[in-house]
């Protein structure tokens, strides 16, 4: 039997580490903005937790990043094989 999917698109693995290297505010602030724990933020940044494409605008806002910054990073990111 095939695994169930939610129909939500997942972002590529580079997104979490990019968020970590790009952020200019502390983890606690991001956690408060996302209404998550600091360990949840850490899991996002290390790639252990997946960010859905639907959640991207909220995550970028929490990190004080713009869609334009994300788009530029996506252009530079290595392409999946």
C-alpha positions, 0 to 999 in steps of 0.5 A: 500500500502506498503511503498517504500524502497530504497533497502539500508540497514540501520545500527543498532540503536547502531551505532550513539551513539557508534560514539558519545562515540568513537569520539576523534575529535570535531563535527565541524571537523566531519561535515566538513568532511561529508559536513554536518551541526553540527546539522546533525552530532548530529542527526546521533549520537543520532540516529535520522538520520539513516546511510546507510550501503553504507555510513558507510566507509565515516562516519568511515573515517570522525570519524577517525575510522577503519572498524576493530574498527566498527567490534569489536563494532558490536561484543559487541553490543546487538543483536536485538530481 
